[in-house]
Amino acid sequence: MFKRSLLSQILFLSLIALVVAPSAQAEIRSATVAVNGMSCPFCAFGIEKRLKKVEGVRSVDISTRQGTARLVAKDGESIAVDQIPAAVKKAGFTAGGIEVEVVGVITTDEQDRVVLRVIGADQTFLLTTFDTTKEEELRSLAVKGAAVRVQGPLHDHTDELSAIDPDKVEEIPA
Amino acid sequence: MTKPRTSFIAGALALMVLVSAPSWAPPITFNTALPVPKGTGIFRLQWKYLQSTDDSSSLDRELEVLAFPLVVGYGATRNLALFAIAPVLDKSLDVNTPVGRRTRSTSGLGDATLLARYTLYQRDRSGGTTRVSPFVGVEAPTGEDRAQDGLGRLPQPLQLGSGSWDFIAGTVATWQTLRWEVDTSLSYKLNGEANDFDFGDQARLDLSYQYRMRPRELGDGVPAFLYAVVESNLIWQDRNSESGLEDPSSGGLTWFLAPGLQYGSRRYIIEAAVQIPVVQDLNGAALENDFVTTLSGRVNF
């Protein structure tokens, strides 16, 4: 019975991966970090150089006006967002908030929290919101075990998991 | 004649320290507290021209100094930046002598300086930063300090190097926003003795204000900035001494104002400034400076 259940879960996740893969090869597809202290074009070089060393990053686009750096993932790879604050610090600046675009499977965990399991990476994010309508929408997607693309700010939530406050949740059609 | 010979370019000598000041972003004529990111380097090449011609004494001295300081900076850690400065100098002095008017000149590598700067205070915010960075350094006697010409040994201030180990300490502070930047630096240079000659110690207070003229409004990406720059250099130098005797025609106070322009992209900076002496309260018959022109380029690598 256990074996059959495990097998069906593997098949299910494999199916999800196959469905999602063509449209979403990278799982943490992009991340935008606020770089506090960046005030001149000459400063941007060092930030760009350090952020390009973050695992999974293909390119970095800096906006001096907004004080942000947008990291885009390499094809088929996921951005190691946990490395971003340290990279900004090594460049001599201070990392502010990080916004991410993540592709994953939405579900609930053993504590009945809505979570996003990142496809292709051993990473799970809590999805948190104070908006009850959005909460209901997330739960209905979780019941379906839907593959989704989520955009929103990343923040610390518990010791074990980081959380995303989703601004935008888009179901990826099967 | 000994004293005039040793003191006649004392005022100009103070400027040679300006030549060896490293920078990261603005300002042009001295150091800044902005970071050199860990693992990133900068290379800076300057062209400086100093002229002193207004000599009312019978020596009618005319001094020209061309300097090409090469600066390499490297971010050793997030807060610690190391700088190496090697100036190439060309000094030429026209002077009346008992055997007629003569030109005495020398050229080659000057004294190299190693500096370490540590960012002690840092407060970053969106589109701005405030930093305070103490620095210490040593000037090594790498330049020729016993050069001679047809008239004999060149006076010590005309030599390429001092022959002594000299020590520098100071603090630089930077306030930067997307629109403007202010830097200020206070430093002291303790000059050692060599060849029975001791250059006077030097203290200086520098201030720089930069204002972004272009682009007026920031667009997307990382546009290049054009800054209008005004800098102030207040330099005091103690009297030199030779064989234990102070030279009354050396040292004094100089205050320069330096308007300039700076164009900077993410990879390089080009800049120019002219230091104009507003006050030259020099001791005795020390030769005053007409101006100092600086052209400079910096590259990130």
Interface residues (C-beta under 8 A of the other chain):
Chain A: A34 N36 G37 M38 S39 C40 P41 F42 C43 A44 F45 G46 I47 E48 K49 R50 D61 I62 S63 T64 R65 G67 K89 K90 A91 G92 F93 T94 G96
Chain B: W24 A25 P26 L34 P35 V36 P37 K38 G39 T40 G75 R78 N79 T119 Q122 D124 R125 S126 G127 G128 T129 Q176 T177 L178 E181 L218 G219 D220 G221 V222 P223 A224 F225 G264 S265 R266 R267 I269 R298 N300
